Amino acid sequence: MKIVVAGAGYAGTVAANRLARKVADAQITVVNPSTEFVERVRLHELIAGSGTATQPLRDVLDDRIELRITAIEKVGDGVLTLSNGESLEYDKLVYAVGSSNDAPEGAYAVGGLETARAAKAKLADLTPGSTVTVVGGGLTGLEVASEVATERPDLTVRIVGDEFGASLSSSARERVLDVLRDLGVDIVTGMWTPDEFTDLTLWAVAGQADTLAARSGLATDSAGRVAVDSCLRSTSNPNVYAIGDSASVPGARLSCQAALPQGAAAADNLACDLAGQVEKPFSMSFVGQNVSLGRKNAVIQSAHRNDVPTRIWFGGRPGAYLKEAVCRGALWSARTGNALWVRGPK
Ligand SMILES: Cc1cc2nc3c(=O)[nH]c(=O)nc-3n(C[C@H](O)[C@H](O)[C@H](O)COP(=O)(O)OP(=O)(O)OC[C@H]3O[C@@H](n4cnc5c(N)ncnc54)[C@H](O)[C@@H]3O)c2cc1C
């Protein structure tokens, strides 16, 4: 039995490590373009110079897993075309290639490792008084702006977006914006235009799905994410499970919070399938959102089970401790194949 896991982000590593434990007689191969495991939730730390965001991928994966460092060009029926010119057969595929990070030319995408590293180098070279513009008022944009402003108080930091922290409750959002103002961040409401390039422009706008699924003929949603049934199986190919940012899972949003349990659930279902047992529909509730605001501050927002924010949130140092624990917990999940989550309402 040949199982291939496409992509070694949060979703793919959880799935692969869990499968290594659960399906003893299968040959498990992970295909990933880089030798590094990227902790995407820490890329703003890497950019600002306050932390790192990579681990050797081999160390994150179980020793029983074979690792192929290349990208998948096409998903065929039982065979993958790889960008190194080789092909790789599979009986079961776990599709977990994440989302892409395309930024306009001249801007640096926050969500990609190479672009984040280039942004870090550029930021380090900026002289006092230079201007950094962060494009995107979602949680990632807010994290980047506050991290850069904390680490480089000698720079002018702007954040541009049509709205800021829209997924938070109004009082939590106000706290986040107050912290940004205290850090001297210039909050600019409106759509960013190309004439607003500054000394460094950081792109923190939500990524698109990779075109791999669509160009391989897998059924996708309108955003190019693989359409799945309730058990996380592709609706067009029963030998493919899709998880994380590259899967169209009803009720999910692009997040590590969803990617980790989906990785665990897909591995469990695949193991059930091989054992001739009944698979379980995937079910999870979001529990909240965590926004880091530098290394010593954060806002932790709780949510109803349908991901709508409650009025409960807290911030400050306790928030920063919890956010750090969440990031460490995500890496622990990736390494061990364990994931903790709250199931959705019946
Ligand atoms: C700065 C930042 C902060 C964030 N903070 C949070 C947070 O606090 N909480 C939260 O829940 N979420 C957060 N997110 C979102 C979260 O990081 C993503 O939703 C999560 O990484 C998705 O996991 P994934 O495994 O689906 O994809 P990824 O982690 O993106 O992994 C995909 C993997 O597939 C590989 N790949 C891509 N194409 C191919 C191919 N063709 N062939 C083989 N492999 C391929 C990639 O190289 C990568 O290793 C944040 C994101 C950013 C950028």
The ligand as a Tripos MOL2 file, in Angstrom:
@<TRIPOS>MOLECULE
LIG
   53    58     1     0     0
SMALL
NO_CHARGES

@<TRIPOS>ATOM
      1 C1          2.0370   35.3520    9.4960 C.3       1 LIG1
      2 C2          0.9220   34.3330    9.6060 C.ar      1 LIG1
      3 C3          0.3050   34.1560   10.8410 C.ar      1 LIG1
      4 C4         -0.7080   33.2000   10.9740 C.ar      1 LIG1
      5 N1         -1.2770   33.0430   12.2080 N.ar      1 LIG1
      6 C5         -2.2240   32.1100   12.3760 C.ar      1 LIG1
      7 C6         -2.7860   31.8790   13.6610 C.ar      1 LIG1
      8 O1         -2.4550   32.5450   14.6330 O.2       1 LIG1
      9 N2         -3.7140   30.9000   13.7990 N.ar      1 LIG1
     10 C7         -4.1220   30.1410   12.7330 C.ar      1 LIG1
     11 O2         -4.9690   29.2610   12.9300 O.2       1 LIG1
     12 N3         -3.6250   30.3340   11.4890 N.ar      1 LIG1
     13 C8         -2.6770   31.2880   11.2850 C.ar      1 LIG1
     14 N4         -2.1420   31.4840   10.0320 N.ar      1 LIG1
     15 C9         -2.6360   30.6740    8.9110 C.3       1 LIG1
     16 C10        -1.9580   29.3020    8.9050 C.3       1 LIG1
     17 O3         -0.5580   29.4430    8.9490 O.3       1 LIG1
     18 C11        -2.3460   28.4810    7.6650 C.3       1 LIG1
     19 O4         -3.7520   28.4380    7.5780 O.3       1 LIG1
     20 C12        -1.7680   27.0720    7.7770 C.3       1 LIG1
     21 O5         -0.3650   27.1530    7.6220 O.3       1 LIG1
     22 C13        -2.3860   26.1180    6.7500 C.3       1 LIG1
     23 O6         -1.7420   24.8780    6.8630 O.3       1 LIG1
     24 P1         -1.5930   23.9430    5.5810 P.3       1 LIG1
     25 O7         -0.8570   22.7270    6.0380 O.co2     1 LIG1
     26 O8         -2.8840   23.7850    4.9000 O.co2     1 LIG1
     27 O9         -0.6830   24.7690    4.5730 O.3       1 LIG1
     28 P2          0.8640   25.2400    4.7040 P.3       1 LIG1
     29 O10         1.2510   25.3960    6.1350 O.co2     1 LIG1
     30 O11         0.9350   26.4220    3.8160 O.co2     1 LIG1
     31 O12         1.6580   24.0200    4.0770 O.3       1 LIG1
     32 C14         1.5490   23.6520    2.7140 C.3       1 LIG1
     33 C15         2.7920   22.8650    2.3270 C.3       1 LIG1
     34 O13         2.6300   22.3460    1.0030 O.3       1 LIG1
     35 C16         3.8060   22.6110    0.2430 C.3       1 LIG1
     36 N5          3.4580   22.6690   -1.1820 N.ar      1 LIG1
     37 C17         2.9300   23.6990   -1.8710 C.ar      1 LIG1
     38 N6          2.7730   23.3590   -3.1710 N.ar      1 LIG1
     39 C18         3.2030   22.0860   -3.3040 C.ar      1 LIG1
     40 C19         3.2900   21.1660   -4.4050 C.ar      1 LIG1
     41 N7          2.8910   21.5130   -5.6280 N.pl3     1 LIG1
     42 N8          3.8010   19.9360   -4.1760 N.ar      1 LIG1
     43 C20         4.1940   19.5490   -2.9230 C.ar      1 LIG1
     44 N9          4.1260   20.3840   -1.8390 N.ar      1 LIG1
     45 C21         3.6330   21.6370   -2.0360 C.ar      1 LIG1
     46 C22         4.2900   23.9500    0.7910 C.3       1 LIG1
     47 O14         5.6560   24.1640    0.4680 O.3       1 LIG1
     48 C23         4.0550   23.7330    2.2910 C.3       1 LIG1
     49 O15         5.1300   23.0700    2.9040 O.3       1 LIG1
     50 C24        -1.1210   32.4380    9.8550 C.ar      1 LIG1
     51 C25        -0.5120   32.6240    8.6040 C.ar      1 LIG1
     52 C26         0.4920   33.5600    8.4800 C.ar      1 LIG1
     53 C27         1.1430   33.7540    7.1290 C.3       1 LIG1
@<TRIPOS>BOND
     1     1     2 1
     2     2     3 ar
     3     2    52 ar
     4     3     4 ar
     5     4     5 ar
     6     4    50 ar
     7     5     6 ar
     8     6     7 ar
     9     6    13 1
    10     7     8 2
    11     7     9 ar
    12     9    10 ar
    13    10    11 2
    14    10    12 ar
    15    12    13 ar
    16    13    14 ar
    17    14    15 1
    18    14    50 ar
    19    15    16 1
    20    16    17 1
    21    16    18 1
    22    18    19 1
    23    18    20 1
    24    20    21 1
    25    20    22 1
    26    22    23 1
    27    23    24 1
    28    24    25 2
    29    24    26 1
    30    24    27 1
    31    27    28 1
    32    28    29 2
    33    28    30 1
    34    28    31 1
    35    31    32 1
    36    32    33 1
    37    33    34 1
    38    33    48 1
    39    34    35 1
    40    35    36 1
    41    35    46 1
    42    36    37 ar
    43    36    45 ar
    44    37    38 ar
    45    38    39 ar
    46    39    40 ar
    47    39    45 ar
    48    40    41 1
    49    40    42 ar
    50    42    43 ar
    51    43    44 ar
    52    44    45 ar
    53    46    47 1
    54    46    48 1
    55    48    49 1
    56    50    51 ar
    57    51    52 ar
    58    52    53 1
@<TRIPOS>SUBSTRUCTURE
     1 LIG1         1 GROUP 0 **** ****
